[in-house]
């Protein structure tokens, strides 16, 4: 196994499941990193053999010409402490900032000879449990080489907001409980996969989809009341145009996306569209190919998001790469992606000053209900939305100019560039000074021996005298072989067990054995020595002398 510059992760980056932005982004990032191939090895420390098998199947579907693919190694996560002790790692990067970065930093501090960077990327940030998850980041294990990678400037503000709120609430000293850095690197888009169609293909797509000469406004989002956006303000915007005398016969609204099985209010929406004379096409759960064709057939992309669950806006990049001007809300990461008056138009949003009533019950209710309640008190300016829709519906020259600018803008978000920015970040993090010996135990990690000390009758003491049993004597002579459960192979090394049993041929205090075993067997420390003694007691290879 190569041991040059090693990139590593605890996550597979490849998943099956509904086509969500997170799943798409993780796969695209990994593919770009393996194509760029800046490392000598790519290690995936996965939690189980099943996870490894799933990864191998999905990796087989990646393009075979990725230079880094042949340098991918799958390892058991149980081997993580030993491997980072043996092998220098250049960086660990996680596909989500929530679960593991703080605990990984503790393992690094305990076992690695060098403090390598630990980074993790943000996705949705608005779930009620995330307060307790971000609290883990404020830890004596965190160093200046650790960073959260926020996908937008507003996401970075949210992460820092969590840290500030938690630090204030728990009165945490920044020197004792440092926080990771927060860096901004956006997600990317595949501009070869998402690209404008030529005139002939575009006309064929529009004919097949039932579009005529009208201006087609496309919304591509999860069709769900509690995520992404409320669609009703869109209808209000079109209704404003009708009331002002703008003929709606010249426009069409297309709603497409993954549909929730329990419905999203489609009958009501269709009835309201009919009442105002708006041509409406609804396409539930289109395939990935069908989504790309919708981008190519449409004229304008609409995304008036109002939901805190949205963080970045991958569809806005896909739309611009496909040559569509964008009309969107001035909200979250959207304002990073749309250049007003150049690649699209933004409608202002107005949010609450006080959410204490929602905050109180958020930890006790389902997140989708919390998201819905919060979205219903965040307003997208319907008048501004209507003006933007009208402007792009009646001015084809403006549409064309913005479409061309949108395509050029999206080319700057290639996944290759995003991967290069991550590599540059890891190099920069290495330059940051770190404490000589940062903490190696996370304060939220359970010290099981201490917390559960009252469970057993007694704890092993240095004065306890131990001796090999008859079965233990047979084992060290090679006359018997104890059963080692699957999954315990790393903990129970039979060479070390036999050495221990030899040392305990005659009664000896545990304190002596704990010193003698590490001297006799390489790689055995005091904790492993105690573990082996207790395992041998459990399996009747050792016994405590009476008296």
N, C-alpha and C positions, 0 to 999 in steps of 0.2 A: 504494500500500500504506500503510495507516494506521501512524502512528508515535507515537501517544499512549502510554498505559500498555501496554507490550508484555509479555505472558507468553510464555514459550518453553520448548521441550523438544527433546531429541534423539530421543525415543521416540514411537512411534505411539499408544500407549495402547489401540489397537484391534487385536485379533488374532483369527484363526481358529484352531481347534484344540480339543483336549479341554477340557471345561468344568472348568477349575481355578480355585481361589479367586483366584489372582493375576490371571488374565485377566478374571474377573468384576469384581474390585475396580477394576482400572485403567479398564475401560469405564465403570463406574458413577461413578467419580470425575470422569472427563472430562465425562460427560453432566451431572453436577451443576454443574461449574464453568461450562460453556457456558450452562446454564439460569440460573445466578446472574449471569453476565456482568459481572464486575467490571473487565474490561480492555477496551482499545480494539482490541487485536489479539491473536491466538493463533498463534504461529509454530511450525511443526514442521520442524526441520532433519533431514531423513531421509537415509539413506545412499545411496539409489538411486532411479531412476525407478520401478522395480518396487515398491519400498516405498511410494512416493507413490501409485501406482495402487491398491495394496491398501488403503491408508488411505482413498482417495476412495471406493472401493466400500463399505467398511464404514461410513464416515461417512454415506453415503447411506441407510443403514438406521436411523440415529438419528432420533428424532422431529424433524419439520421445523420445529417451533415453538420450537426452542432459540435464544434471541436471539444467542448468541455464535457460532452455526454459520456465519453469513454473514461473520464476521470471521476465519475460519481461513485461514491462508496456508501453503502447502507450499513449502519452500525446500530447495535442495541443500546438504547438509552441508559441501561443499567451500567454500561461500560464507560459512561461519560467521565466520571472522576478519574479513572485510571488512564483513559486516553488523553485527556488534556494535561495530565501529569507527565505522560510519556512524550507527547507530540506537541510542538509549538503550533498554535492556531493563530491565524492572522486576524480573523474577525468572525463573530457569530452574528447572524442576521435572522430575525424572527418575522414571520408573516403577519403577526398581529401584536400590538403593543400591550395587550391586556394580561395575558396568561403568565408568561414565564420569565421576562427579562430580569426581574429583581432576584429571583431564586437562582437563575443561571449565573448572575454576577457573584452570588455567594459561593457557588461551586468553583467558579474561576478563581476567586480569591483564596479558597482553601487549597486548591490543587495545582493551579498553573504556575509556572515559574515566571511568566510575564502577564501583565494585565492587558489582555487584548480587548478591543472594542466590542461592546454588546449593543446592537441597534435593533429597533423594532418599528414597524410601520403602523400608522393609524388607519382605521377604517371608520365605521360608525362609532360615535363617542357618547351617545345620549342615553344609554341604558342605566337604569337606576343603580345597579350593583357596581357600576364603574367607579364610584367613589371609593369603595373598599379596595378595589383592584388598583387604583392609582395610589392609594395609601402605601401599598407594598413598595412603590418606587422610591418613597422617601425613606431611605435606609442607609445605615453606615456601610453597607456593602457597595453602594453606588459610587462610581468614580467619575472624574471629568472625561473619561474615554467612553462613557455610556451615553446614548442619545436615543430619543424618540424621533422618528422621522415622520413629521406631519405632512400630509399631502396638500395642504393649503395654508395660507397665512392665518385664516380664521381658525383652522384646526389647531395650529400652533398656539393661538390665544386661548382656545378651550383647554388644551392640555396644561398650559401654565395657569389657567384659572382653577383647574382642579387642584394643582399643587398649592396654590396660594390659599384656597379655601380650606384644604386639609391642614396645612401648616398652621393657619390661624385657629382652626377648630381644636386641634390637638396640642397647640402651643409647642410646636417642634422647632428646635434650634437648627437653622440651616447648616451650621458647622457640624453638628452631631448627626443630622439626618439630611444629607445632601440629596438633591434631585438630579435626574439625568438632564443633559442638555436637550434642547428641542430645535431640530433643524427642519427646514422646509424643502422637500423634494416632491414634485407632483407625480401623479401617475402618468402613464403614457398611452399612446394609441398606435396601432399598426396602420400606417398610412397607405400600405399596399392592399390590405384587406378592406379598409374603409376608404373609398376613393369615388370620385364622381363617375357616373356612367357616360359613355359617349351619347350623342344625340339620338342615334337610332335605338340603342338599348333602352334609353330613358323613355322614349315614346312607347316602345313595346311594353315596358313595365307599367306605364300609366294606363295604357289601354287594357291590359290584363287586370289591373286593380280597379277599373271602372272610373278612372279620373278623366276629365275632359280638359278644357282650356282654363278651368278655374285655378286660382292660387291655392295650393295644398299646404296646409299647416299641419305638421306632424308632431304629436306628443308620443314619446316612447318611454314608458315608465311602468313600474309595478301598478297594476290596476287594483288598488287597495285603499280604503279610506284612511288607514292609519300610517301610511308610509309615503314618502316622496312628495305628494301634493294633493290638495283638494282640487278636483276638476271643475267644481261649480263656478268659482270666480272666472274661469275661462269663458264659460257660457255668458256670464254677466258682461264680460268685455265685448263679446260678439253682439250681445243684445244692445249694448250702448251704441255700437256702430249702426245697427238697424234703426234704432230710434233717431239717430242723427241723419238718417237718409242714405247711408251707405248700403248699396244692394248686396245682400249676403249671397245672392246667386253667383257671385264672382269668386266665392271662397269655399273651401271644404276643410273641415277639421277631421283629422285621422287620429284616433286613440288606439294605441297598440301596446301590448306588454303582457307579462305574466299575470293571469287572473287568479284571484283568491277563490278557493272552492266554495266558500260560503257567500260569495257575491260581493259586489262593490258598489251597488246602486245603479247598475246599468239601465234598468227600465225607466227609472226616474230621469236619468241623464238623457236618454234617447227621446223621451217625451218632451222634455224642456227644449231640446234642440229642434224638434219638429215644430214646436209652438212658435219659435222665433224665426223659423225658416232657414235654419242652418243645415247644410248637407253634412252628415256625420257618417263616418265609417269607423267601425269598431273591429279590431282584430285581436282576439284573445290568444295569448301564449303562442306567438309566432316563433318559427324556428330561427336559428341564427342567420341562415341565408336569407330568410324572408325579412328579417330586420334590416339587413344591409340593403336589400332591394327597396325597402320603404324609404330609407335615407336617399337612395338614388332617384326615386320617383317623386319625392316631395320638393317643395319650393322653399319652405321656411321651417325651422325647428323651433318648437315651443316648449319651454320648461319653467313655468312659474312655481318653482318649489317653495314650500312653506313648512317643511317638516324637519325637525332637528335630527332625525335619523339620517338625513342626507348630509354628507360631509364634503365630497369632492365634486362630482358631476361628470362621470365618465362618458355619459351619453352626449354631453355637450362637445367633448373632444371628438367623439365618433362622428357627430353631425358635421362639425366644421371640417374634419378630414374628408368627409363625403361631399364637401362643397356647398354646405347649407349655411345661410345666415341664421343667427340665433336670436330669438326673443326670449329672455329669461328674467327671473326675479333677481334683484340685487341682494344676494343671499349667500351665506357660507362661502364655499370654494368657487361658486359660480363667478364671483367678481374677479377672481384670478384668471379665469379662462376666456371671458368675453371682453374684447376691446370695444368699449362703447363708441358708436358711430363709425366703427371700422369693420368689425366682424359681426356686429349685431347690436342689439339694444337691450338695456336693462330697465326693468320697472322697479321702483323703490319698494321697500318693505317696511312695515311698522310693527315693532314687537312690544311686549309688556315690560313694565317696570317691576312688577311684583308677581311672582308665581307661588307664593307661600302655600296656598291652598292645595296646589298640585304637588308641590315638593313634599308636603306632609305625608301624603298617602302613596307617593310614587314607589317606595320600597315594598309596599303591601299589595300592589295591583300589578296586572300584566303590563309590560312595557308598551305594547301596541295601544292600550287604552291611554296611557300617559302621553304617548306621542300624539294621539288624536286630540286630546284635551289641549295640549300645548299648541298644536298647529291651528286649532280653531281660535286662538287668541293671537295669531300672527297674520297680519293682513298684507297681501300683495296689492299694490295700488291698481285698482281695476281701471281707473281712468288712464293711467300711464300705460297699462297693458293694452287697452283699446287703441290708444294713439299709435303705439308701436305696430300693432297688427294692421291698422289701417294704412300706415305709411308703407309697409312692405307689401301690402296687397295691391296698392295702386301704382307703385313705382318700380317697374321691372328693372330699370337701369340701376337703382339703388340696390335691389336684390342681387343683381349680377356682380356689382362692384364688391358688395359685402361677401358674396359667395367666394369670389376669387381671393379676397383677403383672408377669409376664414380658412381656406385650404392652405395658404402659405403659413398662417399662424399655427395650424395644427402640425405642420411638418417639424416644428421646433420641439414637439413633444414625443419624438420617436422613443420607443422603448430602449433602443441602443443608447440614446443620450441619457435616459433616466438611469440605466445601469452604470454608465460612465460616472454620473454624478454620485452614485452610491460608492463606487470604488474610490473616487476622490475624497469622499467624506471619511471613509475608513482610514485612508492615509493621513488625513488631517487629525483625526482623533488620536492616532498613534503619537502625534507630536505633543499632545497635552500632558503635562506633568501629573503624576498620580501619587497618592500616599505610598510610603514604603511598604506598609502592610495594612491594606484596608481590611475591614471586618470580614470574617469568614463564616459568620453565622447570621442568618437573617432574623430579625427580632420577631417576625410573624411565623417563623418555622417552629414547629413543635419540638421541644426537647422531651422525647417520649420517656426516656429513663427517669427524668426528673418529675414530669407531670404525673406519670403513672406509677411512681415508686410505691404507692400504697397497695397496689394490686397483688403482687406476690408476697409470700410469707416473709421473705428476706431478700436482700440483694447480695450478690457475690462480694465477698470481702477478701482482702489480701491475706488475712490470717486463716481463711478456710483451707483445710488440707484435702488434697485430691489424690486419687490413685486410680490407675487403670483397672477396669473390671476384667473378668475372665473373657468376656466378648472383646473388650478393648485389646487385651493381650493377643487374642487370635487375629485381630485386624492388623496389628503392627507386624505380626509374623507372616501375614499374607494368607492366613488360613480361613479368613472370613472377609466379606465385603459388605459394608453397610449400604443401605439404600439412601441415595441423595435425591430429593424431590426435584422435579423439573423446575427450573428457574432459580435453583439454589447453587448451581455449579460454580458461580463466581464467588459466592460466600464460603463454600465448603471445598477447599482444596485438599484432596486426599493425601498428597505428599505432606502437607502441613499437619493434617490430622495424625498421620503415622508418626511424624516427628514428635508431636505433642504426647502421644501415647507412650512412646519410648521414654520421654522425659519423666513421665508419670508412672514408670514401672514400680517405683517405690513412692510412698506417700511424700508429697511436697506441698508446701503452702502455695496458694494461687499467686501470691506476690512474686515468688521465685519463678514460677512457670511463665508469668507474664513478661518477665525479663529474659528468660532463657529461650523462649520460642522465637522472638524476633531475632535473636542472635544466631539461631540455628537455621532459620528459613528466611531467605531474602523476600522482601516485600510485605512482611508481616509487621504491623504496628501494634500498639497496645490495644486499640479497639478491636482489631481482627483477632488478636490473641484471646481476649475475653469472649468474643463471639464464638470462636472454635471450642473453647472450654465449655461454654453453656450448651453448644450443640452436642458435644460429646456426652455431657451429663444427660441431656434430653434423650439421647439414643442409646443410653446404657453402655457407653464406652468408657466413661469415667464415673466415679462415685465420690461423694463426700465422706471422709472418714468420720466415724462416730466419736463423740467425746467432747 
